[in-house]
Every structure is written in C-alpha cells, then in structure tokens.
Amino acid sequence: MARDTELKARWEKLQADLSERFADGDTLDLDAIIYLIGVQELGQFHRRFKKHEKLDLMHIGICRLLEPYGYYEFEYFDDEGWPHYRLLEPLPVLKAGEQSVLMKEAIVTYFLENDYPL
C-alpha cells in the first residue's frame, strides 16, 4: 500500500513538473510523457516530426521504459540516429488500469534513474 501511495505522489509531481515545462500548465497525459521520453532518447530536440515519426517516438519511449523489465533490448542506432530495440518477451496481457500502473512505474523509475528529483 505504501508503495502505491509513493508511486502516486511521485507520478503526480512528475506529471505536474513536465506539464508546466512542456505544456504551459495543461496536464500532459501518459502518452504525451511517453512521447517526450522518445524524443529524449532520440536526442533530436529542435525539429518537427512527421505523424509517423511521432508514433515511432512513442514506440522508442515504450521500448526504453520496458527495457529494464526484460521485454525489450536495445540493438543499435541506425544511420539517422534512431534507436532500435528487439522484443525479448511478449508483453503480458494486462487490463487497462494495470497497463497504466506499469507504465507510470516505468516512467517514474526512468526519471529517477536520470537523477530527476521526485
């Protein structure tokens, strides 16, 4: 129970901080934060992305977030600098709420590992 409370508090702080920084105070949802992680991992901050690239960025974010859980493994960077991951294990079948908790936990862990104060 304490773990859930701590995760909720950290998530809310992170969401508020990122929303203030990147969305002029509008609340960023889970998908938007995954997208930001994809941009961070790509490292190409000051460019516009096409629609299909935005989907690719979300995929990069998801792969990076689930890598520590053993679902994906980084393989290589292509000639344009995009990271590529390999699926190691099929993702478990989770209910929507369980997926949300897993991703929030992975996002909080990602930011903590990158020394973001939570």
Secondary structure, DSSP 8 states (H G I E B T S, - for coil): -HHHHHHHHHHHHHHHHHHHHHSTTS---HHHHHHHHHHHHHT--SS---HHHHHHHHHHHHHHHHGGGTSEEEEEE-TTS-EEEEE-S------HHHHHHHHHHHHHHHHHHTT---
